[in-house]
Amino acid sequence: MDALILPSASFREAERIFRSLSPSPLPSSFARSSPRVGAHGGRRGSTTLKSDIICPDERQLSINKKVFHFRCSAANTYDHPSQETLLEEEIPQMSTSLNTSPGRPVPLGASTVENGINFALFSQHARSVILCLSIEQRMDLDEKNLMMTEIELDPYVNKTGDVWHICIEDLPRLGVLYGYRVDGPKGKQQGHRFDSSVVLIDPYAKLVDGRRFFGDASKKMPKFLGTFDFESLPFDWGEEYRPPNIPEKDLIIYEMNVRAFTADASSGLGPHIRGSYLGVIEKIPHLLELGVNAVELLPVFEFDEFEFQRHPNPRDHMINSWGYSTMNFFSPMSRYASAGGGPFAAALEFKKMVKALHNAGIEVILDVVYNHTNEAGDEHPYTTSFRGIDNKVYYMVDVNNGGQLLNLSGCGNTFNCNHQVVMELILESLRHWVNEYHVDGFRFDLASILCRGTDGTPLDSPPIVKAIAKDSVLSRCKIIAEPWDCGGLYLVGSFPNWDRSRYVDHKKSMLMQYLMWPITELLKIRRKRWAEWNGKYRDDVRRFIKGDSGMKGKFATRISGSSDLYQINKRKPYHSINFVIAHDGFTLYDLVSYNSKHNEANGEGGLDGTNDNFSWNCGCEGETKDPSINSLRSRQMKNFHLALMVSQGTPMILMGDEYGHTRYGNNNSYGHDTLMNHFQWDKLESRKESHFRFFSEVIKFRQDHHLLGRENFLTKNDITWHEDNWDNHDSKFLAFTLHHPRTGGDIYVAFNAHHYFVTAAIPSPPHKRKWFRVVDTNLPAPDDFVRDGVPGVKATYNVAPYSSILLIAKS
């Protein structure tokens, strides 16, 4: 636990001190009672110590509806004399007594110990901490906002270094809701934001409870509290269960939103299951038919979808449907459970979803947001956890500028990822999702923030990035960076990366370990590194396909694996995550239907969302009934998809592009829980034999032909460029052949981004082979893709304007 700031005494010594504590006897005038903590819900009655909520090393005696608390502090333990204080107060109506002991500083969060539940909270700058409990079995869940048991932690008994801790012996192992009130210095200029009036979520809470139904406007301002389940049996993954463990070079990623995937009534699912983890399971056949083998889920950590509606503002009509506003890094989004099942159901159903996807051969990658949290900035803060526990530790603060929060995320705050304590939180969170939920990897949102020091300056060797790559658990996962942030740190092609070496058990000899590893694992050693969302691929491919001049050379570089970016430090083509479309920005349909963004529905006067879309509306802004424009748009969508699937690297497509989903020109639709974001299953059905068929067939063609997903970068023997016009700025035609030296199954591809036909000279096929046409995006379905190929390809081929072809050499 390097991240914990402990006192000079060792943890073992601290344990010895705790065990040595023994309360002084009660005065002889009172009968002896067991050591207890008096735990009282609601407002406290009159007491001789005004703000003294009962703390751990204390005993109580109840006489005639009055409770007498006797506080005892151990003599000499912290160089303070033993003291006894008699407190008298009225017992509230809702009263309960809880046995306690000092507890332990590790692990952080709530954990089981032999005699109860241990609670441990890090706060370096706190001066007081109160544990708040709500026990559902003893009170109505609806009353949890009104009545809570509060236990003040004694810094002389319940604190080790910067960790506050206590053990509660009488708590149920399931169904307890808890949080903390934390107080400390009020110096905003020093970076502090303490507010003891707010009950805060434990950063290490494994589950969070609050609103039960997504978008329930009757409960816009619930109390979010941590909870735990130490009662249920471990999830049954099954004896035959195995994660897919798909090689990175073979991945085809489908970026999707759990809720939006099945929230629409057109999904055909019952209302109780729409928009849930279980809803994803019901639609696995669609993913298999499409041909993808990995889903990249938009954020599934707990978030508050009503965060925009807490105060009047231009966005107060919106609901956060994307989830890039994390409240807690360990808990699955509870409102993605079916039928309002809450956090326990969410955890169970998330595991069921992962198991079902894995059994279908589909990996699960999580989009994770460690660059900022939901707590916003100082103008309209939303204090739920980190800000109130220790703002100066968890966030980057400019102490030279009045303690202002740095805003490198564009969301009001910046998570302090390379602070030792915060780094340990991130690592523990990631391990939890791998060990508990069996996810296969992570995509890090605005990952350049992980490359900044505690003062926001860029680091050449950021500790958190290296720690993730070297971690014994995380090094087995797919790890993907979005290599930029809102502070201008653009790291596409230069994101720090290390070998993600296999974990070595130093208790065993290296020779023995190598002998025990399968040969397939040995081949993977020291090959895994951080992959990156390749933003340059997106921009260059968009510009070439829509017909911009001077883009042919860049287009060739991108589809051949972006060697200018990744052929360094032993990286591979598959470290480039190739995409034309992602969740933010235009959908594929909108990319070919709008020249400009249309974000009026967001309420910000069109100021939000990027202006650099590199889009082309093909002759009309938005919807049209002009058949020639719609035909051109269809061709362009197929051209983009073909380019993506024949590119070296790892392709990623966006949910809905397989049927041509539109957001009506909105390129920043994060706040719309409507058909703007919801998958339209009826539209999919209507385009099943045309648009969807082409997308699915091209994906499967890539899977069947390993020339399109190589382990290593192309050499001059692997590819022939049919080009003698590289220096012509106005040339928008590109053709190449990928060679298969063993079988002769070469693949010829040509793209024509001109507005006129180009007569392409087709090279001679390999010996005893003939060219067969598989793809011509200018042809209508089903002729635009023919799996077995159409024979009769001649020495030349007229490639239509804004179209592409693919030929395969066969005997």
C-alpha positions, 0 to 999 in steps of 0.5 A, a space after each residue: 500500500 505505497 499510496 497510504 501516508 502512514 506514520 513512522 511506526 510500522 503497520 504492525 506497530 499500529 496494530 499493537 497500539 490498537 490492541 493495547 487500548 483498554 477503556 477505563 472502568 466506569 465510576 463505581 456509582 454506575 453498574 458496569 456495561 459492555 463497551 459500546 458506541 451509542 448510535 443515534 439517527 436524526 438530530 441529536 438531543 441536548 448534550 453537554 458537548 454541543 457537536 459531540 456525536 458519539 465516537 468509538 472508544 466510548 461506553 454507554 448506560 441507559 437509565 430512564 430514557 436517558 443515555 450516559 456516554 462515557 468517553 475514555 482516551 488511552 493514556 500515553 498512547 499519543 502523549 495525552 493523559 487519560 480523560 473521562 467525560 460524562 455526556 447526558 442526552 435524550 435518546 431519539 425515537 430511532 435509536 440503536 446501539 452498535 458495538 465498535 472497535 478502532 478498526 484498521 487502516 487497510 484496506 480502504 473502503 468497507 471490508 469484512 473482518 473477523 468481528 464485523 465491517 471495517 471502514 477506512 477512509 483516506 483524507 490527508 487534510 481532514 480534521 474530523 470524520 463522521 461515519 453515517 449509516 442507514 440500515 435498511 432492515 431497521 428503517 424504511 429505505 425512503 427515510 434514508 435521507 431523513 434519518 442516519 446513524 452518525 458516529 464520529 471518529 476519534 483522531 486519537 483512536 480511529 486514525 493511522 497516518 492519514 487514514 480514518 478507520 473504525 470497525 462496526 461489529 453489529 452491521 448486516 453484511 448486506 443492505 447497509 447504506 453509508 457515507 461520511 461527513 468530513 470537515 477540515 480547513 476552510 482555506 479555499 485559496 489553499 485548495 480545500 473545499 470541505 463541507 461537513 453538511 454533505 454526506 459523501 460517497 466513499 471513493 472505495 465504495 464497491 456499490 452506490 445506491 440512489 435513484 432506481 430508475 433512469 431518468 425518473 424526474 420525481 427523484 431528481 435530487 436523491 441522496 447517493 450513498 455507498 453500500 456493499 454485499 458481503 452476503 451473496 455467494 460468488 457469481 457462478 461463471 461456469 466450469 466451461 467459462 473462458 474469456 475469449 482472449 482475442 489477439 489484438 490484431 484480430 479485434 473488431 470493436 463496436 462502440 456502444 451505449 448500454 442504455 441506448 442500445 435497447 432503450 427504444 420500444 423498437 427493440 421489442 423488449 419489455 419495458 422492464 428490460 429496455 436500456 439494461 445490461 440484460 437488454 444487451 444480452 438479448 441483442 447478442 445475436 445482432 452483434 454476431 450477425 454484424 461480425 464484431 468481436 469486442 464491444 467498447 461500452 460507453 461509461 458504466 460507472 455510477 453517474 447522475 443523469 440529472 446533473 445538468 438540472 441541479 440549477 438553472 442553466 442553458 443545459 437544464 433540459 438535458 439528461 446525461 445519456 453518455 455517462 462521462 461524469 463519474 461519481 464512483 470508480 468501483 460501482 456499476 451504473 445502478 440504473 442499468 439494472 433491469 426493473 429498477 433493481 438497484 445496485 445489487 441487481 446491477 452488479 449481478 446483471 453486469 456479470 451476466 452480461 459479460 459472461 454471455 458476451 464472452 460465451 459468444 466470443 465477444 470481449 468487453 472493453 470499458 470506456 473509463 473516465 479518470 480525467 475528471 469527475 461529476 463534481 464540476 468546478 467552483 461556480 456550480 460544484 456538485 459535491 458528492 465525494 472527492 471534493 469534500 473528502 480531500 479536494 487538494 489531493 484528488 484534484 489538480 489545484 493551482 495554489 499560486 492562483 487562489 487555489 483554483 481548480 485546473 480545468 484540463 478536462 473541459 468539465 470544471 475539474 481535473 483528476 490528480 492522476 499522478 498523486 500517489 494516493 489517487 494513482 492507487 485508487 485508479 489501479 485498485 478500481 481497474 483491478 476490481 473491474 478485471 477481477 470482479 467483473 472479468 472485463 477484458 480491457 479499458 479505453 481511457 477517456 482524455 488519457 493525456 491527463 494521465 500524462 500530467 503531473 500534480 501541477 498539470 505540467 506534462 510528464 515524459 514518464 507518467 507514473 500512472 501510465 507506466 503502472 497500468 502497463 506493468 501491473 500484474 493484473 492490468 498488463 493482461 488487458 487491452 489498454 487504449 488511450 484517447 491521446 489528447 485532452 482539453 488542455 492541448 496535450 495532443 499525443 497521437 503517435 507519441 503516447 507514453 508506452 512500455 512493454 506490458 510484460 507478463 507478471 513474474 513471480 520472483 519466488 520461482 526461478 525464471 527458468 521454471 516460469 518459462 517452462 510452465 508458460 504455454 508457447 502462445 503466451 511466450 510469444 506474447 511476452 513484451 509485445 503488449 503496449 498502450 494502443 491509441 485512438 488514432 485521431 489522424 486516421 479519422 481526419 485523413 480518411 474523412 478528407 480523402 474520401 470526401 474528395 479533398 485535394 492533396 490527401 492521397 499520400 496521407 490516406 495511403 499512410 493511414 490505411 497501411 497502418 500509420 507507420 509514421 506514428 507507430 513503427 517505433 519502440 516495437 509497436 505494431 499496426 494494431 496499436 492504432 485504433 482506426 476509426 472514422 466515427 465515434 460517439 462524439 461527433 457526427 454519425 456516419 450518416 450525418 458525416 455524408 449529410 451535413 456540412 455543419 453541426 446542428 446542435 441547437 437542441 443542446 441549448 448552447 447556441 451552437 457553441 458546443 461540439 467541434 467545428 472541424 468535422 471534415 464532412 460533406 453533405 453530398 449536395 443538400 444539407 440534411 434530409 432530402 428525397 433527391 435519389 441521386 444525393 441519397 445514392 451518393 450518400 449510400 456510396 460514401 458510407 460504403 466507401 468509408 466502411 470499406 476503407 476502415 476494414 481494409 486498413 492495417 490496424 484495429 478497426 472500430 465502428 459506432 453503434 447504429 452506423 450499421 443501419 445509417 443512424 442519424 442524430 440530425 446533424 447534432 455532433 455532441 448529443 451527450 444530453 439526449 435520452 431520446 431517439 437521437 441516441 437510441 438504436 432504432 431497431 425498426 430502421 435496422 430491419 428496413 435496411 437489413 438487406 442493403 446497408 446492413 448486409 454490406 457492412 456485415 459482409 465486409 466485416 466478415 471478409 476482413 475476419 476471413 482474410 488475414 492480409 487485412 489484419 497483419 501482425 507486423 507493418 507492411 514491407 515492399 514485398 507485402 504491398 504494391 502501390 499502383 501509383 506513379 502520380 504521388 506528387 500530383 496534388 489534385 490526384 484523388 485515385 489510389 490503388 494497391 495490391 496486398 500480396 499473399 506469398 504462400 497461397 497467391 490469394 492477393 487482394 486488389 483495392 482501389 478508391 476513386 474520390 474524383 467526381 468522374 470515372 477513372 479507368 484503372 489498369 488492373 495488374 495481372 493476377 498471380 500464376 494460375 489465378 484470376 481476379 474476382 470482383 467482391 466489392 463495387 460500392 457503386 452497385 446496388 445491393 446485393 451486387 455491391 458485395 458478392 462473397 464468392 466474387 464475380 468472375 470476368 474482371 478484365 485488364 481495365 476497370 471503370 471505377 465510378 465517381 466516389 466509389 471503391 472496388 475490391 478484387 480477390 485472386 482465386 483459382 
